[in-house]
Amino acid sequence: MNMHKIMSGSFFILAMTVNFGFFYGEPTVLEQHSSYELFAAIIVNLIATVLKLGDRTQLGAVLLATSIVADIQLIASATVWAFALYVINDINIEAATAIVSLSGGALLANIVSVILFVGDTIKSKR
Amino acid sequence: MNEQIVWIVLKRLRTPFLVIIITFAISILGLVLIQGTDNNGQPYQMTFFDAFYFVTYMASTIGFGEAPYTFNYEQRMWVSFAIYFTVIGWFYGIGAIVSLIQDEALKKALNRNSFRNHVRNINKPFYIILGYNGITKSIIDRLNGKDYRLVVLDKDDEKIDELILENFYPNVPGFVGDATNQKMLKIAGIHQKNCVGIISLFEDDMVNSKIATISKLLNKKIDIIVKATSKAQLEHFRSMNLKHVKNPFDIISKRIYYGITAPYIWLLEMWMYGHILKLKKRDQFPRGKYIIYGKGRMGRAIQEGLQKAGIEYVIEDFDSQRYIKEKNTTIFGDDDDIKRLLKLGVKESACIIAATQNDLLNLTILNKAKQLNPNIFTMARENSLDDLNIFQASKINKIYIVEKILADATYSYIARPLADLFIQEARKKDDEWAKVIVHMLNNITGMNPMYFETKLNDANAYALTLRLQKGENITLADLRRSRANRNEMLHVVFLLLKREDEIYLMPDARMNLKIDDELLIVSDEENYDDFEYIVNNIYELEYVLGYRDL
């Protein structure tokens, strides 16, 4: 057991749970999705990515890859939101669905990441 | 960029990235939560985008002003906290990246990469030299860029710095690395097709042996030129099938043997290493009793040479380190020492050899002996090249510098294979034969001729190979005609001809030449230039052969 393992492990899982919190709700109704939750999801995901940097193992590389996918999805989701709000000046159903489903994609990447992480933990002898 | 470097960089960037993300996140969140006032005095809430935009230019100290509306005091209080918070985080991040660039581990990885690339880009055949010191430097000086390129590995980074400061042209790539580590040898290009050999001349026989074994396993095809100073080691290398074992003490032993028994063979050998082709009186080894001071590897090698030559000698077991410790001086010659010298018979002896490991002791031993017997012939071992001037000034008849002998032998093996071969063949002959050769060379080419090695192929003898390809018979005598007047002779002597595995010492002038014959030619620069013209230029060759007139 070491501090770094606890930190990174908790952030991997937190990235998934917070993301789920934002994703949960009617996809067409943006009022059911809190922008604070999206912000938290982005930050936690970025931190999880950084924690995976520099791991030379094969698993480390795959974890980093899934994490980067989640980041891209979430940042895209936030960008769509800002674009719809300020440039189009109207958050219609299409935009709302895009925002939520992009975070849904990120959630899938998070789930893959957590499965790999748990699998590795089970595989290790101690 | 190499994989490894990417990982080092990423790992180091973890903390700076974390710091930047967290400081940004907290500042952004604060701005979003605090209620602002718009231009009409109405309360409003900053969105995440507004906050992100503002924090981004605030943290990087660009500072476009307060947006979207002028801030109220609550916001300003938060922002003044956030400025310190994010700016410090941001600067820490930049600082970490800058220090990463200067990081030793990263630098090393980058250096290794560039070294590897340098080695990969060498397109000539090259040797790997292990250890950079006086010996290998003099090898590099003479060998670099002619037909070969060189690569250096040394454990000590100061040595590699020295190498870089030398500014060899073409560049000699060097890298800090343990030569006994096979990974380093691989990086130095031992697997490369154009790697012809590895030169390992370390003091320590064990290291040499280890390197020879590893290199042999890594690449069977390369030449391993290795130093061995003991009999057992020599046997070991022979059993490993290494042909090119250099033992400087063995060379000295042989030189002394030939110097005494066959001075002209000795002269031919020394001439190959830059001596003039004339036996001076002070060069001649005297006959009579020899005294050897020092019973180390050098002393024993000399002993062996003298024994073979059938010369009477005494060997004094003289340990320089013990002497310095006991007498607390490096000046030889108190009363005890003089008594000892007299007892060894310095007055009746013909020659004294100082072969200890201390240069100053060697000098003073010879000085004392000279005082006691002014006619005595003196020989000294010189251990470090730095003391060369003192030795030259002190009128010693012969100086043996182990480092230089080793460097010469290695160089001549690599760059002058025919000269090396010639010496070996000459040693099988007797002194009368050598005397005839020396006189003949003196008559034709003068007192200080040079020697050249050439291979009769397309690149070196274009015109000649054209004619030989047509099946024409051309003899050595044909090539010895002057291109100014074909009835006169060029001042060249063909000492040796090598055809595949056959060696012809002093080849017959009527001998027909074949393509790819290798020739050892003695001449001066002017005549050799003429020779090169003749074999390369179609018209010159036709004139010399008598097919056309001037």
Contacts between the chains, C-beta under 8 A, distances in Angstrom:
chain1	res1	chain2	res2	distance
A	35	B	47	7.6
A	35	B	48	5.8
A	36	B	32	7.8
A	38	B	48	7.8
A	39	B	25	7.7
A	39	B	28	7.3
A	39	B	29	6.9
A	39	B	32	7.6
A	39	B	48	5.6
A	43	B	21	6.5
A	43	B	22	7.9
A	43	B	25	4.3
A	46	B	21	4.9
A	47	B	18	6.3
A	47	B	21	5.8
A	47	B	22	7.3
A	50	B	13	8.0
A	50	B	14	5.6
A	50	B	17	4.4
A	50	B	18	5.2
A	50	B	21	6.7
A	51	B	14	7.1
A	51	B	18	7.7
A	53	B	10	4.4
A	53	B	11	6.5
A	53	B	13	6.5
A	53	B	14	5.2
A	53	B	17	7.3
A	54	B	7	5.8
A	54	B	8	7.9
A	54	B	10	4.2
A	54	B	11	2.9
A	54	B	12	7.6
A	54	B	13	7.9
A	54	B	14	6.1
A	56	B	7	5.2
A	78	B	48	7.1
A	81	B	49	8.0
A	82	B	47	7.7
A	82	B	48	7.7
A	82	B	49	4.1
A	85	B	47	7.0
A	85	B	49	7.3
A	86	B	49	6.8
